[in-house]
Amino acid sequence: MQAAARLWFVYVIQSGGIGEFLEAPLGSGTLKAISALFLLLGAAGIVSVVGFVRKKEWGLTAVLAVNGLTVLFDVWGYTVQSSALLGLLVPGLTALLVLRERGKLKASS
């Protein structure tokens, strides 16, 4: 779901509707960087979830890596806008839940 939201934000940025979400106007270079990172994280998120759900060997690592990169992106985003910290909640909780489930699976093996 967070991957889809990232992709939706790319659309919002490209259509010029991002202004309603911003605390202060951003330059076009910053908006392009944010858009590119949203696109990258959204696409990588979808691929990683597919791998995770299909129980591919790389799926868990990919989900955790995308969540880690998302957290780093949102920490950087905080320098642009304080509400970006809200973006830490979903990937942080997702990583914790995935790691907890992984621990349960290893314990039962």
C-alpha positions in Angstrom: 0.0 0.0 0.0 2.8 2.4 0.8 4.4 1.6 -2.6 1.1 2.6 -4.3 1.0 5.8 -2.3 4.5 6.7 -3.4 3.5 6.2 -7.0 0.4 8.3 -6.5 2.5 11.1 -5.1 4.6 11.0 -8.3 1.3 11.7 -10.2 0.4 14.5 -7.8 3.8 16.1 -8.2 3.7 15.8 -11.9 0.2 17.2 -12.2 1.1 20.2 -10.0 -1.2 19.3 -7.2 1.6 18.9 -4.6 1.2 22.4 -3.3 -1.7 21.5 -1.0 0.6 19.0 0.8 3.5 21.4 1.2 4.3 23.7 4.2 6.4 25.9 1.9 6.9 26.0 -1.9 9.7 23.9 -3.3 12.0 24.5 -6.2 11.5 22.5 -9.4 14.9 20.7 -8.8 13.7 19.6 -5.4 10.4 18.5 -6.7 12.1 16.5 -9.5 14.3 14.8 -7.0 11.4 13.9 -4.7 9.4 12.7 -7.7 12.3 10.4 -8.9 12.8 9.0 -5.4 9.0 8.4 -5.0 9.0 6.6 -8.3 12.0 4.5 -7.4 10.8 3.6 -4.0 7.2 2.9 -5.2 8.4 0.6 -8.0 11.0 -1.2 -5.8 8.3 -1.6 -3.1 5.9 -3.3 -5.5 8.7 -5.7 -6.8 9.8 -6.5 -3.2 6.3 -7.2 -2.0 5.7 -9.5 -4.9 8.9 -11.4 -4.1 8.0 -11.5 -0.4 4.4 -12.8 -1.0 5.7 -15.4 -3.4 8.2 -16.5 -0.8 11.2 -15.8 -3.0 14.6 -16.1 -1.4 15.3 -12.4 -2.0 11.8 -11.2 -1.0 12.4 -10.6 2.7 15.7 -8.8 2.1 14.1 -6.6 -0.6 11.2 -5.6 1.6 13.6 -4.7 4.5 15.9 -2.8 2.1 13.1 -0.8 0.5 11.7 0.0 4.0 15.1 1.1 5.2 15.6 3.3 2.1 12.1 4.7 2.7 13.0 5.6 6.2 16.2 7.3 5.1 14.3 9.2 2.4 11.7 10.4 4.9 14.5 11.5 7.3 15.9 13.6 4.4 12.3 14.7 3.6 12.1 16.2 7.1 14.8 18.7 6.1 12.3 19.9 3.4 9.1 19.5 5.3 8.4 18.5 8.9 5.4 16.3 8.1 7.7 13.9 6.2 8.3 12.3 9.6 4.9 10.8 9.3 6.3 8.7 6.5 8.5 6.9 9.0 5.5 5.2 10.6 4.4 2.7 8.0 7.9 1.5 6.8 9.1 1.3 10.4 6.2 -0.7 11.6 6.3 -2.9 8.5 9.9 -3.7 9.1 9.3 -4.6 12.7 6.3 -6.8 11.8 8.2 -8.6 9.1 11.2 -9.2 11.3 8.9 -10.4 14.1 7.2 -12.9 11.8 10.6 -14.0 10.4 11.7 -14.8 13.9 8.6 -16.8 14.6 9.1 -18.8 11.3 12.8 -19.6 12.2 11.8 -20.6 15.7 9.2 -23.1 14.4 11.6 -24.6 11.9 
